[in-house]
Amino acid sequence: MGPSVTAHQSMFRSGAFVADHLDGVGEQQIQPNGVDLTLDWILEQREPGYISRDGTAIGERQTVNLDERDDERETYYLTPGGYVLQYAETVSIPEEHVGFILPRSSLMRNSAMLNTAVWDAGYTGRGEGLLQVHHDIELERGARVAQLVLAAADHEGLYDGSYQGERVD
């Protein structure tokens, strides 16, 4: 008979644990296995970027204007295309963990998808993802658009890249 799995050996952490590593999280954002991240800003890339063996340059980006048809809510009306979605919450990935951002199914059900990257141990910031829109959609600022999950992980060192502390006031 193989070894039994105990709670401390679980690969993915609970939503409550994840919430302890974010700033500005409301109770409704805490899920059983992660924490919902909310929309802060949406940008469009206007100029080419550059990725080489020696570094990266992000192309010029412009904030998408909020939809002015509704004075009650701050919403973005997006047509098909690619956008940069910025999250509102400040995330701190703890040592011995790795963070994964997954899209909420409500995006997918509305013909949109969120592409993300791995967040390494030691990263702190208010990150972003690539929002692919395949059919017109309205997104309200503050809407839950993604879920952060943390997994226990071995690692060598901590994140010390150029995005450390991004958009942290």
Secondary structure as GFF3:
##gff-version 3
##sequence-region A 1 169
A	DSSP	three_ten_helix	7	9	.	.	.	ID=ss1
A	DSSP	alpha_helix	15	19	.	.	.	ID=ss2
A	DSSP	beta_strand	22	23	.	.	.	ID=ss3
A	DSSP	three_ten_helix	27	29	.	.	.	ID=ss4
A	DSSP	beta_strand	30	31	.	.	.	ID=ss5
A	DSSP	beta_strand	34	45	.	.	.	ID=ss6
A	DSSP	beta_strand	50	51	.	.	.	ID=ss7
A	DSSP	beta_strand	56	57	.	.	.	ID=ss8
A	DSSP	beta_strand	61	63	.	.	.	ID=ss9
A	DSSP	beta_strand	75	78	.	.	.	ID=ss10
A	DSSP	beta_strand	81	87	.	.	.	ID=ss11
A	DSSP	beta_strand	90	92	.	.	.	ID=ss12
A	DSSP	beta_strand	97	103	.	.	.	ID=ss13
A	DSSP	alpha_helix	105	108	.	.	.	ID=ss14
A	DSSP	beta_strand	112	115	.	.	.	ID=ss15
A	DSSP	beta_strand	124	125	.	.	.	ID=ss16
A	DSSP	beta_strand	128	133	.	.	.	ID=ss17
A	DSSP	beta_strand	137	140	.	.	.	ID=ss18
A	DSSP	beta_strand	144	152	.	.	.	ID=ss19
###
